[in-house]
Amino acid sequence: MTSTEKIANAKKRINELERLIKYWDETQEKNINKINFELNNEKLAA
């Protein structure tokens, strides 16, 4: 495997990791919003 191929593969892995990090951040944000919504509903119901 040449240096160019190694660099190309590394860039692909970096891009995949960046996409995963972005996905995890968005998922965590959605879960936080869902929890806040559920807590607000409990306060209104009480």
C-alpha positions, -999 to +999 in steps of 0.1 A: +000+000+000+014+033-010+016+065+011-011+080-010-035+051-004-028+052+034-036+089+034-068+084+015-079+056+039-071+077+069-092+106+055-121+082+049-119+070+085-117+106+098-148+115+078-166+085+092-157+094+127-168+130+123-201+119+109-205+096+140-197+123+164-222+147+148-249+119+149-242+112+186-243+149+194-277+153+176-290+122+193-280+134+227-296+168+221-328+151+210-328+130+242-322+161+264-351+179+247-374+149+252-365+147+289-372+184+293-405+180+275-415+151+298-405+170+329-425+201+318-456+179+311-453+164+346-453+199+361-484+209+342-502+178+351-495+182+388 
